[in-house]
Amino acid sequence: MGEGRQGGWVYIMADRYRGTIYVGVTSDIVRRVHQHRTGSGSDFCARYDLRRLVWADSCADIRSCIEQEKRLKRWRRAWKFALIERANPEWRDLFETLV
């Protein structure tokens, strides 16, 4: 496959219900969330103890994921909360559904 042709994920990590959130993108969601959960995923997630995967969406093309991530990062917090709560109203940790 050519550069950028593999699929990926856009995801949101949180510390608790309606708490601090982080929007990220990855080609390997299980590996990336594991990194966040062990404190090696990003400085931001480690600093704010964001270990709960509360939302994720797969894309066929990693470039589409990057575009969606950039769009989501510009959204207001309330819009991100609404997005999460449409799919995951209790803000459950979705990591176990991936493995």
C-alpha positions as CSV (number, residue, x, y, z in Angstrom):
1,M,0.0,0.0,0.0
2,G,1.1,3.5,-0.6
3,E,1.8,6.2,2.0
4,G,-1.3,7.1,3.9
5,R,-3.4,4.3,2.5
6,Q,-3.7,2.2,5.6
7,G,-6.7,2.7,7.9
8,G,-6.7,4.2,11.3
9,W,-8.7,5.5,14.2
10,V,-9.7,8.8,15.7
11,Y,-10.3,8.5,19.4
12,I,-11.0,10.4,22.6
13,M,-9.4,9.6,26.0
14,A,-10.8,10.9,29.3
15,D,-10.1,10.8,33.0
16,R,-13.7,10.6,34.1
17,Y,-17.3,11.5,33.1
18,R,-17.2,15.0,31.5
19,G,-13.7,15.6,32.7
20,T,-10.5,16.3,30.8
21,I,-10.4,14.9,27.3
22,Y,-7.8,14.2,24.7
23,V,-8.4,13.7,20.9
24,G,-5.9,11.6,19.1
25,V,-5.3,9.6,15.9
26,T,-3.5,6.3,15.4
27,S,-3.1,3.4,13.0
28,D,-3.1,0.9,15.9
29,I,-5.8,1.7,18.5
30,V,-5.0,-1.2,20.9
31,R,-1.3,-0.3,21.1
32,R,-2.0,3.4,21.4
33,V,-4.6,3.2,24.1
34,H,-2.3,0.7,26.0
35,Q,0.4,3.4,25.8
36,H,-1.9,6.0,27.2
37,R,-3.0,3.7,30.0
38,T,0.6,3.0,31.0
39,G,1.6,6.7,30.9
40,S,3.8,6.5,27.8
41,G,1.2,7.6,25.1
42,S,1.5,11.4,25.4
43,D,2.7,13.9,27.9
44,F,-0.8,15.4,28.1
45,C,-2.5,12.1,28.9
46,A,0.1,11.2,31.4
47,R,-0.1,14.6,33.1
48,Y,-3.9,14.5,33.5
49,D,-4.2,10.7,34.0
50,L,-6.3,10.1,30.9
51,R,-6.7,6.3,30.8
52,R,-10.3,5.8,29.7
53,L,-11.1,5.3,26.0
54,V,-14.5,6.9,25.7
55,W,-15.0,7.2,22.0
56,A,-13.3,5.8,18.8
57,D,-14.1,5.9,15.1
58,S,-12.3,3.9,12.4
59,C,-11.4,5.3,9.0
60,A,-10.4,3.4,5.9
61,D,-7.6,5.9,5.2
62,I,-5.2,7.4,7.8
63,R,-5.3,10.8,6.1
64,S,-9.1,10.9,6.6
65,C,-8.5,10.2,10.3
66,I,-6.0,13.0,10.6
67,E,-8.5,15.4,9.0
68,Q,-11.2,14.3,11.3
69,E,-8.9,14.7,14.3
70,K,-8.1,18.2,13.3
71,R,-11.8,19.0,12.9
72,L,-12.6,17.5,16.3
73,K,-9.9,19.5,18.0
74,R,-11.5,22.7,16.8
75,W,-14.9,21.7,18.2
76,R,-16.3,23.2,21.5
77,R,-16.1,20.9,24.5
78,A,-19.9,20.6,24.6
79,W,-20.0,19.3,21.1
80,K,-17.3,16.7,21.9
81,F,-19.3,15.7,25.0
82,A,-22.4,15.2,22.9
83,L,-20.4,13.1,20.4
84,I,-19.2,10.9,23.1
85,E,-22.6,10.6,24.8
86,R,-24.4,9.6,21.6
87,A,-22.3,6.4,21.5
88,N,-21.3,6.0,25.1
89,P,-23.7,7.9,27.5
90,E,-22.1,6.5,30.7
91,W,-18.5,7.3,29.5
92,R,-17.5,3.6,30.0
93,D,-13.9,2.6,29.2
94,L,-14.2,1.0,25.8
95,F,-10.7,-0.5,25.8
96,E,-12.0,-4.0,26.7
97,T,-14.2,-3.9,23.6
98,L,-11.1,-3.7,21.4
99,V,-9.1,-6.6,22.7
